[in-house]
Amino acid sequence: MKTQLLANDFNLRQKAEQKLKENKLQLSMDLTEADLFSLNHELLIHQVELEMQNEELVNANERAEQISEKYIDLYNLAPTGYFTLTKDGKIVECNLAASNLLCTSQTHLVGAQLGFFVTEVSKPVFNQFLEDVPVTKKTETCVISLKIYDDIYTHVLLTGHTTRDDVHCLIAVIDISELVADEKKIKQLEYFNGIFVDRELKMIELKKEINHLLEKAGLEKKY
């Protein structure tokens, strides 16, 4: 970076010298010694100012690189999966969590279609999600299932919005497979509990009917 800045300074000096020649600027021979001293002093001050500005630029670039490195580390090490997609769903960038979710390296994912991993059942929802994100200009969400291998599926929550230049879609992916599994278990428990309760209610009604018949026949109630 410093080498590039020095090269830029050299090019700037060359351009300044060329401009000086083109304009045919010449120092007057009538300048007094005091004038020359003052002029030299001003040139030295200007030189120091340029050196200070150059140093500030170098420091600013170094800080920018440090911030960029921190951003890359935070992006890659984030527990949530992130994708940057084109409007037609092609992966431009993804972090480590996203590649781990799909069990595919980041290198192989870049340039691939995210829709390739979406199950056939979820594709209409996913396609509508991609259409809505750039149109509504709002954060959109949807729940879809992804096919990792032939017999391995995962359920995910997608949250997305467009970049400021409306060129790409930024997508956050959260694995909700455990929540879906728990929900299915709850529904199964509710179903079996419903069957059990219904059976108990029927048993109560049956016992009442038996007691009614026994009483009608002049016999002692059994229940």
N, C-alpha and C positions, 0 to 999 in steps of 0.2 A: 504493500500500500504506500509506504514512504517513497519507494523507488518511483512509483507512478506519479506521486505528487511532485518529486524533483524533476521528473521528465516534463510535467506540465509547466513547471516554473521556467524550465529551459526554453520550451516552445513559446511561452509568453514573452520571454526576453527577446527571442529572435523576431517575433512579430513586432515588438516595440521598436527594435533597431531598424527593421524594415520600414515601419511607419515613419520613423525619424528621417530616414533617407528619402522616402517618397515626398515628404513635406519640405525637404531641404531646409530643415531647421538648423541654424548655426549660431553658436554663441558669438555675441558681439565682441570685437577686439577692443572696444572702448571701455569694457568693464574694469572698474577699479579693483585693487587688491581686496578691499573690504567687501565689495560686491561678490567677488569670487569666494571669499571665505564664507559669506552668508549663504551663497548658493550651495556650496559644498556641505554646509551644516544642514540645510534643508534636505539635501539628497540623503545624507546619513540618517536623518530622522525618518524619512520615508522608507529607507531600506530596513530600519529596525521595525517599523510598523508592518511592513510586508512580511518580515520574518516572524513576527508575533502572530499575524493572521494565519500564516502557513502552519505554525505550531498548533494553533487552535483548531484548524481544519484536520490536522493529523490526529489530535486528541479526540475530536468529534467522531472521526471515522472509527477510531479504536473503540470508543464507547458504543457506537452503533453496532460494531461487530460483536461486542460482548453481549449486548441486549439481544441480538439476533441468535447467538448461541444459546442464551438462556431460554428464549422462546422455543427454539428447536427442541431443547431438552425437555421443557415443560410439555410441549405438544406430544413428543414421542413417549414420555413416561406417564402421561395422563391415564388414569384407570378407565376412562370412557373412550370408546372408539370414535374416531373422527375421520370423515371422508370429505374431500373436496371434489365435487362432480361437475361435469359440463351439464348443460341443460338437457342433453339427451341421455344422461346417466353414466357417462364414461368417467372412470376414476382418474383424477389428475394428481391427487395426493392422499395419503392415508397415514395414520400413526400406527404404532406398534400394537396397541390394544385392538385396533380394527383388523389388522392382519392376523393377530392371534385368534380373533373371533371366527374368522373365515378359514383358519388353518392354512393360510397361503402367505408367502413372503411379500413384503412391501414392493419389491422389485417386480414381481410377477403381477401384482394387482394394478399397478400404474398402467393405464392404457386399456384396462379391461372394463367390461360393462358390469356394474353392480347388479344389474338385473339378471345376469347369468346365475347368480346364487339365490335368487328369489324363487320360491316354489310357484308352481303353476296356479295354485289356488290364490296366492297373494299378489300375483302380477297385476291384476286390474287395480287393486288398491295402491300398489307401488307406483304404477304408471300415472294414476290420478294425482298422487302425492307430488310427483315430479312436475306435472303440469300446473298444479296449484301454487307451488312455492314461488316461481318467478312472476306469476300473475297477481296474486293477492298482496305481495310485498310484505307479508306477515309471516310469523313463525308458524309453521304447519307441523302436525304430528300424525303418525299413523302406526298401527301395529301390524307387522307382517311376520311370516316365517321364512327362514333361510335354509337352504339345503347345503350342508357342509360336505357330506359324503352321501353315498347312495342310501344308507340307512340311518343317517344322523341328521336331525333337524334341530333348529333352535328358533325360539320366538324372540323378536326384538322390537323395541320401541324406537322409531325414527323421529327425530326433531330436526327441522331444517329451515333455513332462510337463505336468501340470495346475498351475494357480496354487494358492496356499495356500487360497483360498476355494472351490476346485473349480468356479469359474464358467467359466474360459477355459483353453484349451490353448496353451502356448508352444511354437512349432515352430522349429527351426533347420534350414535347407536348405543343403546343400552340393552343388555341381555336380560330378558324377563322370563326366561324358560322356567325358573324355579317358581315364580309367581303364578305362571300359567298352570304348572303342575299342581301347586297348592290349591288353586282355584278348582281344578278338576277333581281333586280329592274332596274338597268341601262339597262340591255338587254331588259327588257319589255318596258322601255321608248323609247329605240332606235327602237324597233319593231313598237310600236304605232306611233312614230314620222315618221317612214318610210312610214307607211300606210297613215298618214296625208299628208305628202309631195307628195306622189304618187297621192293621190286624188286631191290635188291642181294642180299638173301638168296636170292631165287629164282634170280638169275643164278649165284650160287656153287653152288647145288644143281644147276643145269643143267650147269655146267662139269664138276662132279664126275661127273655122269651120262654126259657126252660122253667124258670120259677113261676111264671104266669100260667103255664100249662099244668104244672104240678099242683098249684093252688086251685086251679079250676077242676082238677080231678080229685080234690079233697086230700091231697098228699102234702107232706111237709116240704117246704122250700129247701132246695139243695144249695143255693148260692145266696 
